[in-house]
Amino acid sequence: MKILVPVKRVADPDNANKVKVSGDGTKVTSDGLEWKMNPFDEWSLEAALRLTENGSSKDRVGEVVLVSIGPKDAVQTIRQGLAMGAERGILVESDDDSLDSHVVAQVIAAIAAEEKPDVIFFGKQSADGDSNVAGTKLAEMLDWPLVNYAMAISTDDEGKSFTVKRELDVGQQTLKVQSPCVFTSSDRILQPESVKNGVTPADFAYPESEGGRYASLKGIMKAKKKPVDEKSLADLGVEAKRVNEYVKFDLPPARSGSTTFVESVEELVQKLHSDAKVL
Amino acid sequence: MSTYLFENDEHRTLRQQVRKFAQARILPNAHEWEEAEEFPLELYAQAAEAEILGIGYPEEVGGGGGDLSHVLVAADEMVLHGKSVGTCVGLGSHGIALPPIVKAGTAEQKERFAKPVLAGRMVSALGITEPGGGSDVASLRTKAVKDGDHYVVNGSKTFITSGCRADFVTCAVRTGGEGHGGISMLIIERDTPGFSVSKKLHKMGWWASDTAELSFEDCRVPVTNLIGQENQGFLIIMQNFVTERLMLAAQCVSIAELAYRETLAYVRERQAFGKKLMGFQVTRHKLADMRTRIAAARALTGECVTRFLRGEPAIGEAAMAKNTATDACMWVCDQAVQLHGGYGYMREYVVERLFRDARLYPIGGGTREIMNEIICKTSGF
């Protein structure tokens, strides 16, 4: 089974309060912030790794290929994924500002044509732009089936078909899907028994986790020797032409910091209406 | 300036991984575990699962590879983002208990003791200091007398980190005559009849890490638990001390850095006389001095680690690094408490605890005075 996992580097979401808007309001700057792998991509990478290994013996039984689009330095994000266990990476060099979900989907579609994966496993969104579009757009471009917000995945035919459970507001939906297909994940995919690949013993449970697996030092050292191909947008025949134009960015208004104590619910409702103007 | 000069991309990725663990598993419980003077035993298994315990150990004993530089960087993240020094040092007691076994032990000892510790299934401690004397290692009195295929051990050990919960203690015992030529290293297992924890000690700092006084009464320890050659233990202990001292120096750098960061956040929020504390020049100058001393301690510690990894003995250098870093740490933590004012004296503030933790370092792992003796000897005075 071969799975393509697009990984994006984002400014440390734990320090989002340090993000600033450039003087002219045309872009968000994250100077001085550390880059991290988009946490939603990390969930999907974890699921992809589980699908392609024997969880008990840790033997790899498939291939995970990472793709990142960004400046040269974005290779660090790929290396982190390689340290977690992925086999190889592809860095598509581009300037962050010339990307949007449309360009990203085009790039991944071009890579899919070369790599012919069984699954493309996207994060459901990125923690910076929060667009929640690229995975869906890609499935449309490729005309592949799409299952968003997968919370449990199983296959018993080495990835030719999957049974996928999705988390919805109204309950859970179970679908059968033929590969090649596109998935995105919900955090429940990290639960100890959410992924079954027919190779990992059926009673095996992964440890409880809030994110993807830890990259061990051994993994980090091995990752340095794993191959990362570098490509340009031109190599893939993609033009960096955004369909979205960013008009203006504003930071949320600063909190006033003042605290008002009220005596009753009536007074609270009245103040929320008259002072805070939120009702 | 908050990383070591020897660090590369590998260290950077390692930092991120360890940070994630410390933030998820330690930080939410830091205060509670320190107050309870204990952290849960499950943390060993969790740290092993995250492959943190094995950092710096060879793969053949179940380690994750890497060297002292990786150990230091991982420990730095644990302290900076777990914010519980006691938990970190308790969880890391194998850092002093295992090297003698890994370097000089038999294949069977590595299998029986090193592997389970690195897998988080066993707790280990190092036992050198005795109630009658600490720094004077050559005078230790715990006796091990050979009787057939066993040693009969009598004596006691004190200030033993993780001693209350250790499954075994890598212990210095006297198997020969007086002085350093009569010392051996022996693995004493907890379930050996005659082994007991005489008391759990209550300390000024490092609360979350347990510290024990141990006693041995006619403990029969199989000779197969002898590490290396009989009466050759002193050398093993001395070799172990260099890495221990560099690790302690690095802990001082981490604690000082944490105290500085906590203080920086505090003075940016705290108002006095109509402005933020940060608005006063006296505050900014104190912070500048704190940063400078931390940078100096980090630079010397990093240099000594680099020299040690190049194969230099670095005995005197490790002592210099330890003294420089302990002095910096004590001073920085003191300033941190001062800048916090009354809150700095309160238990719920991290700097109060760091101030107490810091006081250990000029004593543990060889006192400041012993370090100076070592520096004198290695300088030929």
Interface residues (C-beta under 8 A of the other chain):
Chain A: E34 K36 Q76 R79 Q80 A83 P207 E210 G211 Y214 A215 S216 L217 K218 G219 I220 M221 A223 K224
Chain B: D9 E10 R12 T13 L14 Q16 Q17 K20 F21 A24 Q46 E49 A50 E51 I52 G54 I55 E59 G64 G65 G66 H70
